[in-house]
């Protein structure tokens, strides 16, 4: 289940970097608002990460990192979600997702269901370790693995489907 794809690595000097980042940030603002209509929609569906995965995999680390940083910060400023207490961990996990996604895409040069699973598990496992070190509570740190499995599945299958759909763009 591997699809060859046009993958990019845009530079900060390229205006398209900022245009694509803006597009994905808008997605990362809209999707959480929709998901928060469902009780525990944010912690269960993990929507703040979805377009960061797509941005970094398709357009490279710079677009992914801009999306990873701006999405949670703008969401916090506009809607107070994520909360100020959760913001540092979400920023760490988002940056990890941008890095692992871009590195995987650059290494494989294709879209694969197993590659996307590897990206999702990598950023979650490493991010959980950071969260545990940061807050000192293992039970809270593994929250994404306790209640966020539906969100990880959406990232895995939905991310793969969207990346496959835009593979030739």
Buried (B, 14 or more C-beta within 10 A) or exposed (E): EEBEBEBBBBEEEBEEBBEBBBBBBBBBBEBBBEBBEEEEBBBBBBBBBBBBBBBBBBBBBBBBBBBBBBBBBBBBEEEEBBEEEBBBBBBBBBBBBBBBBBBBBBEBEBBBBEBBBBBBBBBBEBBBEBBBEEBEEEEEBBBBEEBBEEBBBBBBEBBBBBBBEBBEE
